[in-house]
C-alpha cells in the first residue's frame, strides 16, 4: 500500500455524500465528518452531494479522486454503480470495487458466498412478495429477522417472535426494492469489527439500552454502550481472522466493517459486510480503529491512501 506524506499528492478530492438512498441523512453526517478531517490534514477536499453532481464535476475535471461516503443503494454508493462510473471515467476512488460493492450490498448473495467458503452465518430464506412467509418461518424456526436484502442502517428490519407478526414484518420490508431476507435470529451479543487494507482492527461489543441495536440506538441514543475490544484476547484473534476471511470472500477492498453475532454458547455468526461504513459520532468503524491506535483523522487519511491502488487503472 502506497503511503502518502504530502497532502498535495492526493490532488483535488471529492468527498461524495448525501445522495438519494434511504440512508441520505446518515451519509451527510458521515461526509461532513470526513471532510472536516481531511481539511484538517491539509487535503484539498470538497463536498459533493450525490452521483449526478459528481458526474458533472468529473466532466468538468474538477477532481482527481473520490472519497466515497455515500451509504446504501438506489442513489447510494455501495451497490457497484458508482464504482463502475469511476472506473469508466478513470477516476480513483475509495472502498471496494464493482464486484465487492455489489455483492456486499446484497445480504443474500453475501451469505451464499460465505457459506460456500465454510464461513458461519445464520440460516436463512429468500423471500419475494407473495411467498409463503409462514412456511419459511416454520422451516427456520421462530424467532427470525426479516429485512430488505439490499438496505442498511437497520432500515426495514423487524424481529419476529410470533407467527401473527410475520405479515406486518414482510409488509415493512417490502417497501424497499429487491428481495427480502428472512434470517434465523441469533440470540446473544451484537458485535462488529473494522477491516482496513485487509487487516482486522478491534472488535466492538454493542450493548444497546433497548432490546436491540436499531436505528435509534445507532444514530440518536447516547445510552448505547460500546465495549472495545469486545472479546477476550484468544477470541479476539479468532474473530479478526474470521473478519479478514469474510472481507476477502466478499471481494471487499480498502476498508469495510463486518457485523456479527455471538450466541449464548460463544458461537460466531457473520451477518453482513458494509463497504462504506458510517463515520458519524455514533459510528463503529472509527471506534474500532481508535482502539487499534488510529485516530479519526488518520483513519480518513488511510482510507484515502487506499485509492492509490487504482491510480494505474
SELUM-528882 format. One record per residue: residue in three letters; x, y, z of N, C-alpha, C, CB in turn. Coordinates in steps of 0.2 Angstrom, whole numbers, plus 2048, in hexadecimal, padded with zeros to 3 digits. Glycine has a CB too. Layout:
// SELUM-528882
alaXYZXYZXYZXYZ...
//
This chain:
// SELUM-528882
unk8047FA8008008008008048068007FB800806unk80380B7FB8078117FB8058158018068147F4unk80B81880480A81D80A80B82480780E81B810unk80682880980782F80780983480C800831804unk80E83780B81183C81080E84380F81883C810unk80D84580980B84C80780484C80581084F802unk8008508087F98508067F88527FF7F585580Bunk7FC8567FC7FC8587F57FC8527F080185D7F3unk7FF84C7F27FF8477EE7F88447EC8038417F1unk7F38457F17EC8437F07E98477EA7E88437F6unk7EB84D7E97E88517E47E18547E67E684D7DDunk7DD8557E27D68587E47D18527E57D385C7DEunk7CF8527EB7CB84C7EE7C384E7EF7CD8497F5unk7BF84A7EB7B884B7EC7B68467F27B48497E6unk7B38497F77B08457FD7A98447FB7B1848804unk7A783E7F87A083D7F679C83A7FB7A18377F0unk79783E7FC79283D80278B83E800794841808unk78683D80477F83F80377C83A7FF77E845800unk77B83C7F97778377F47708377F577A8307F4unk76D8317F27658317F276382A7F57638327EBunk7688277F97668207FC76282280276C81C7FDunk75F81C80575C81D80C76181F81175981680Eunk76781F81076C82081576F82781477281B815unk76C82C81076E83280F77183681576983680Bunk76D83781A76F83B82077583882376983B824unk77583282477B82F82778183082377A827828unk78183081C786831818789839818784830811unk78483D81978684481978A84582077F849819unk78784282578B84382B79284082B78783F831unk79283A82879983782779D83B823798830824unk79B83D81D79F8418197A184881C79B843813unk79D84B8207A08518237A685082779A854827unk7A584A82B7AB84882F7B184782B7A9843834unk7B08438267B68418227B984781F7B483C81Cunk7B584C81C7B88528197BC85681E7B2856816unk7B98578247BC85B8297C385882B7B885B82Funk7C385182B7CA84E82D7CF84F8277C884682Eunk7CD84E8217D184F81C7D485681B7CE84D815unk7D085B81C7D286281C7D78638217CB86681Cunk7D58608277DA86182D7E185F82B7D785E833unk7E185A8277E88578257EB85A81F7E784F824unk7E885F81C7EA8638177E88608107F1863817unk7E385C8107E18598097DD85E8067DE85280Aunk7DD85F7FF7D98637FB7D385F7FA7DD8657F4unk7CE8607FE7C885C7FE7C28607FE7C7857804unk7BD85E7FA7B68617FA7B085C7FA7B68667F3unk7AB85F7FD7A585A7FD7A185A7F67A085D803unk79F8547F579B8547EF79584F7F179F8507E9unk78F8527EF78984F7F178684A7EC7838547F4unk7878447EC78483F7E778783E7E177D8427E6unk7858397DE7898367D878883B7D27868307D6unk78283E7D07818427CA7868487CB77A8457CAunk78784B7D178B8517D279284F7D178A8547D9unk7948497D379B8467D279C8467CB79C8407D6unk7988437C77988427C079A8497BC79283F7BCunk79684E7BE7978547BB79E8577BD7928597BEunk7A08567C37A68597C57AC8557C27A78587CDunk7AB84F7C17B184B7BE7B184D7B67AF8437BFunk7AC84E7B37AC8507AC7B08577AC7A58517A9unk7AF85B7B17B28617B17BA8617B47AF8667B5unk7BC85A7B57C28597B87C485D7BE7C785A7B3unk7BF85D7C37C08617C97C485D7CE7B98637CCunk7C48567CD7C78527D37CB84D7D07C184F7D7unk7D084B7D47D58457D27D383F7D57DC8487D4unk7CF83E7DB7CE8387DE7C78397E27D38357E2unk7C48347E47BE8347E87BE8307EE7B88317E3unk7BD8337F47BC8307FA7B482F7FB7BE834800unk7B28287FA7AB8277FA7A98258017AA8207F5unk7A482A8037A18288097998288087A382E80Eunk79782780279082680178E81F80478E8267F9unk78881F80778681880A780816806784819812unk78080F80677A80C80377A80B7FC774810805unk7748097F97728087F276E80D7EF7708017F1unk76C80C7E97678117E57698187E776080F7E8unk76F81A7E47718217E67768227EB76B8257E7unk77781C7EE77D81B7F37838197EF77B8177F9unk7888187F278E8167EF7918107F179481C7F0unk78D80B7F37908057F678E7FF7F178E8047FDunk78B8007EC7887FB7E878C7F97E17817FC7E6unk7917FC7E07957FB7DA7948007D57947F47D8unk78F8047D578D8087CF79280E7CF78680B7D0unk7938117D57988167D579F8147D37988197DCunk7A180E7D67A880B7D47A980A7CD7A88057D8unk7A48087C97A48077C27A580E7BF79E8037C0unk7A18137C17A28197BE7A981C7BF79D81E7C2unk7AC81B7C57B381E7C67B881A7C27B481D7CEunk7B78147C17BC8107BD7BB8127B67BA8087BEunk7B58137B37B48157AD7B781C7AB7AC8157ABunk7B78207B07BA8277AF7C18277B27B682C7B3unk7C48217B47CB8217B67CC8267BC7CF8227B0unk7C88267C17C982A7C67CA8257CD7C382F7C7unk7CF8257D07D08217D67CB8237DB7D78227D9unk7C981E7DF7C481E7E47C681A7EA7BD81D7E2unk7C381B7F07C48177F67BF8117F67C381C7FCunk7C180D7FA7BC8077FB7BD8017F67B580A7FBunk7B87FD7F77B87F77F27B67F97EB7B37F27F5unk7B87F47E77B77F57E07AF7F37DE7BC7F17DBunk7AE7F27D77A77F17D57A57EA7D87A77F17CEunk7A97E57D87A67DF7DA7A67DF7E27AB7D97D8unk7AB7E17E57AA7E17ED7A47E57EF7B17E37EFunk7A37EB7EC79E7EF7EE7977EC7ED79E7F67EBunk7967EA7E77907E77E578E7E17E978F7E57DDunk7937DC7EA7927D67EE7907D87F57987D27EDunk7947DC7F87937DD7FF78D7E18017997E2802unk78A7E57FC7847E87FC77E7E37FD7837ED7F7unk77F7DE7FA77A7D97F977B7D37FF7797D57F2unk7777D48047797D080A7787C88087747D2810unk7737C78047727C08027787BD7FF76B7BF7FEunk77A7C07FA7807BD7F67867BE7FA7807C17EFunk7877C27FE78D7C280378D7BC80778D7C8807unk7877BA80A7877B480E7887AE8097807B4811unk7867AE8037877A87FF78E7A77FE7837A97F8unk7927AC7FD7997AC7FC79D7AA80279C7B37FAunk79B7AD80879E7AB80E79D7A381079B7AF814unk7977A180E79579A81079979580B78E79980Funk79A79880579E7948007A579380379E7977F9unk7A87988077AF7988097AF7958107B179F80Aunk7A97928137A978F8197A979481F7AF78B81Aunk7A779A81E7A779F8237A079F8267A97A6820unk7A07A082D7997A08307957A683079B79F838unk78F7A582E78A7AA82D7837A782F78A7AD826unk77E7AA8317787A88337747A482D7737AD837unk77079F82F76C79C82A7677A182776879682Cunk7657A18217617A681E75C7A38197657AB81Bunk7577A78177537A68117527AC80D74C7A4814unk7527AB8067517B18027497B28017547B07FBunk7477B88017407B980073E7BF7FB73D7BC807unk7397BD7F77377C27F372F7C47F57377C07EBunk72D7C97F27267CB7F47217C57F17247D27F1unk71D7C37F67187BE7F471B7B77F67187BD7EDunk7217B67F97237B07FB7207AE80272B7B07FCunk7207A880371D7A580A7227A780F71B79E809unk7217AC8137257AE8187257AA81E7247B681Aunk71F7A781F71D7A382572179C8247167A2826unk72179A81E72479381D72C79481E723791816unk72E79A81B73679B81C73879C8237377A2818unk73379F8277357A082E7357998327307A5832unk73079583072F78E83373678A83172978B830unk73878B82B73E78782974478A82D73F788822unk74579082E74B79383274A79283A74C79A830unk74479383C74279384374279A84674778E847unk73D79C84973D7A384C7427A28527367A484Eunk7447A88547447AF8517487B084B7457B4856unk7467B584774A7B684074A7BE8407467B383Aunk74F7C083B74F7C783974D7C78327567CA83Aunk7497CC8307477CE8297497D482873F7CD828unk74D7D58227507DB8207507DC8187567DD823unk7517E28157527E280E7597DF80D7527E980Cunk75B7DC8077617D98067667DF8057617D4801unk7647E48027697E98007687F08037687EA7F8unk7677F08097677F780D76B7F681375F7F880Funk76D7FC8167717FC81C76E8008217787FF81Aunk77280282677080682C76A80482F77080D829unk7697FD82F7637FA83375C7FD82F7637FC83Aunk75D7FF8297578018267527FB82475880581Funk74C7FB8267477F68247487EF8277487F581Dunk74B7EF82D74D7E98317487E88367547EA834unk7467E28377417E083C7447D984073A7DF83Aunk7437D98467447D384A73D7D084B7487D4850unk73D7C98497367C684A7367C084E7347C4843unk7327C08547327BB85972C7B78587337BE860unk7277BA8557207B685571E7B684D71B7BA859unk71B7B084C7187AF8457147B58437157A9844unk7107B884770B7BD84670E7C38437077BE84Cunk7157C48457187CA84371C7CA83C71D7CC848unk71C7C48397207C383371D7C882D71F7BC831unk7177C882C7147CC8267167D382770D7CB826unk7167D682D7177DD82E71F7DE82C7157E0835unk7237DA82E72A7DA82D72C7DA82672E7D5831unk7287D68227297D581B7277DB8187267CF818unk7217DE81A71E7E48177247EA8187187E681Aunk7277EA81D72C7F081E7327EF81A72E7F0826unk7357E981A73A7E78167397E880E73D7E0817unk7337E780C7317E78057307EE80272A7E3804unk7317F38077317FA8057377FC8017307FF80Bunk73C7F88027437F97FF7447F57F97487F9804unk7487F77F47497F37EE74C7EC7EF74C7F77E8unk74B7E77EB74F7E17EB74C7DC7EF7567E37EEunk7507D77F074D7D17F474E7D27FB7527CB7F3unk74A7CE7FF74A7CF80674E7C98097437CF809unk7517CA80F7557C58127527C381975C7C7813unk7507BD81A74E7BA8207547B68237487B6820unk7567B882975C7B582C75A7B38337617BA82Cunk75D7AD83575D7AA83C7607B08407617A483Cunk75C7B184675E7B684B7637B384F7587B984Eunk7697B584F76E7B385476D7B785B7757B4851unk76B7B486076A7B78667717B786A7647B486Aunk7737BD86B77A7BE86F77D7C586E77F7B986Cunk7837C686E7867CC86D7877CF86678D7CC871unk7867D58657877D885E78E7DB85E7827DE85Dunk7927DA8597997DC85879A7DF85179E7D6859unk7A07E28507A27E484A7A97E584A79F7EB847unk7AD7E58447B47E68447B67E983D7B87DF845unk7BA7EE83E7BD7F28387C27EE8357BF7F983Aunk7C37EF82E7C87EC82A7CB7F18267C67E6826unk7D27F28267D57F88237DB7F481F7D77FD827unk7DA7F58187E07F28147E07EB8157E67F6815unk7DB7E88167DB7E08177DD7DE81E7DF7DD812unk7DE7E28227E07E08297DB7E282E7E77E382Bunk7D97DE8327D37DF8377D67E483D7D17D983Aunk7D27E883F7D37ED8447D17EA84B7D07F4843unk7CE7EE84F7CB7EB8567C47EA8557CC7F085Bunk7C17E48587BA7E38597B77E785E7B97DB85Bunk7B07E885D7AC7EC8617A67E88637AA7F385Eunk7A57E886A79F7E586C79A7EB86D7A07E1873unk7947EA86A78F7EF86A78A7EE86F78C7F0863unk7897F28747847F187977F7F68797877F0880unk7797F68757747FB8757707FB87B7707FA86Funk76E80187C7698028827637FF88276880A884unk7607FE87B75A7FB87A75B7F38797567FE874unk7567F08767577E987475C7E786F7507E7872unk75D7EB86A7627EA8657647F086275F7E5860unk7697EF85D76D7F585A7697F78547747F3859unk7647FB8557607FE85076380584D7597FF852unk75F80884976180E84676281484C75C811841unk75E81485075E81985676581785A75881885Bunk76681185C76C81085F77281185C76C808861unk77281085577881285177A81985077780F84Aunk77581D84F77682484D77482A852773825846unk76F82885676C82D85B76E82C86276582D85Aunk76D82686576E82586C77582686E76B81E86Eunk77682987477D82A87777D82487C77E83187Aunk77882087D77881B88277B81488077181A885unk77C81387977F80D87778780D87977F80D86Funk78880787C78F80687E79380287978F802885unk79A80487879E8018737A47FF8777A080686Dunk7A57F88777AB7F587B7B07F38767A87EF880unk7B67F68767BB7F58717C27F58747BA7FB86Cunk7C57EF8737C47E986F7BE7E68737CA7E486Eunk7BA7E286F7B47DF8717B47D88747AF7DF86Cunk7BA7D58737BB7CE8747C27CD8787BB7CA86Eunk7C37C787C7C97C687F7CE7C48797C87C0883unk7D47C587B7DA7C48767D97BE8717E07C487Aunk7D87B88747D87B28707D37B386B7D87AC874unk7CD7B586D7C77B58697C87BB8647C07B686Dunk7CB7C08667CC7C68627D07C485C7D07CC866unk7D57C085D7D97BE8577D57B98527DF7BA85Aunk7D17B58557CD7B18517C87B584C7C97AC855unk7C57BA8507C07BE84C7C47C38477BD7C3851unk7CA7C58487CE7C98437CF7C583D7D47CC847unk7D17BF83E7D37BA8397CC7B98347D67B483Bunk7C77B88387C07B78357BE7BD8317BB7B583Aunk7BF7C38337BD7C98307C17CA82A7BE7CF835unk7C87C882A7CC7C98247CA7C481F7D37C8826unk7C87BE8217C67B981C7BF7BC8197C57B281Funk7BB7BF81D7B47C181A7B57C78167B07C3820unk7BA7CB8177BB7D18137BE7CF80C7C17D6817unk7C37CA80C7C57C88067C07C48027CC7C4807unk7BC7C08057B77BC8027B27C07FE7B47B7807unk7B07C58017AB7CA7FE7AE7CE7F97A87CE804unk7B47CE7F87B87D27F37B97D97F57B37D27EDunk7B97DA7FB7BA7E17FE7C17E37FD7B87E2805unk7C27EA7FD7C97ED7FD7C97F48007CC7ED7F5unk7CF7F68027CF7FD8057CD7FC80C7CB801801unk7C77FC80E7C47FC8147BD7FA8147C4804818unk7BB7F781A7B47F581B7B37F38227B37EE817unk7AD7F28247AB7F082B7A77EA82A7A77F682Funk7A97E582E7A67DE82E7A27DE8357AB7D882Eunk79B7DC8347977DC83A7967D483B7907DF839unk7957D38427947CC8447917CB84A79B7C8844unk78E7C584C78B7C485278F7BE8567847C1851unk78F7BE85C7917B986078C7B68647977BB865unk78A7B08637857AD8677867AB86E7827A6863unk7827A88727837A78797887A287A77C7A587Cunk78979E87578E79987679579B87378C792872unk7967A187179C7A486F79D7A38677A27A0872unk7987A086479979F85D7987A685979379B85Aunk79C7A785479D7AD8507997AC8497A47AF84Funk7957B18477917B18417927B783E7897AF843unk7947B78387957BD83378E7BF83179A7BC82Eunk78D7C68317877C982F7887CC8287847CE834unk78C7D182778D7D58217937D98217877DA820unk7957DB81B79B7DF81A7997E68187A07DC815unk79B7EB81B7997F281979F7F58167977F681Funk79F7F780F7A57F980B7A680180C7A47F7804unk7A180580E7A280C81079F80D81779E81080Aunk7A280B81C79F80B82379E8138257A4808828unk79981382979881A82C79E81D830792819831unk79F82482F7A48278327A182D8367A982A82Dunk79B82C83A79883183E79B83084579183083Eunk79983584979C83485079A82E85479983A854unk79482B85179282485579581E85178A824855unk79881F84B79A81A84779F81584A79C81C840unk7A080F8477A480A84A7AB8098477A0803849unk7AB80A8417B280A83E7B780E8417B180C836unk7B58158427BA8198467BC81684D7B8820847unk7B78138507B98108577BD80A8567B280E85Aunk7BC8068517C08008507C780284F7BD7FC84Aunk7C880784B7CF80A8497D280D84F7CE80F843unk7CF8118527D28158587D581085D7CC81985Cunk7D180A85E7D48058637DA8028607CE800865unk7DB80385A7E18008577E78058567DF7FD850unk7E580B8597EA8108597EA8158537F180E859unk7E481584F7E38198497DE81E84B7E2815843unk7E082584B7DB82A84D7D782B8467DE83084Funk7D182F8477CD8308427D083483C7C7835844unk7D483983D7D783C8377DC8378337DB842839unk7E08338377E482E8347E08298317E982B83Aunk7DB8278337D68228307D48248297D0820834unk7D282B8297D082D8227D582E81E7CD834824unk7DB8308207E183081C7E38298197E7833820unk7E382481D7E481D81B7DF81B8167E5819821unk7D981C8177D481A8127D581D80B7CD81C815unk7D782480C7D88288057DF8258027D982F807unk7E48238067EA8208037E881A7FF7EE81E809unk7E38168017E18107FE7DF8117F77DC80C802unk7DD8177F57DB8187EE7E08187E97D781F7EEunk7E78197EC7EC8187E77ED8127E47F381A7EBunk7EA80C7E77EB8067E47E78067DD7E78017E8unk7E380B7DC7E080B7D57E28107D07D880D7D6unk7E88147D27EA8197CE7ED8177C87F081D7D2unk7EF8117C77F280E7C17EC80B7BD7F78097C3unk7E680B7BF7E18087BB7DF80C7B57DB8077BF
//
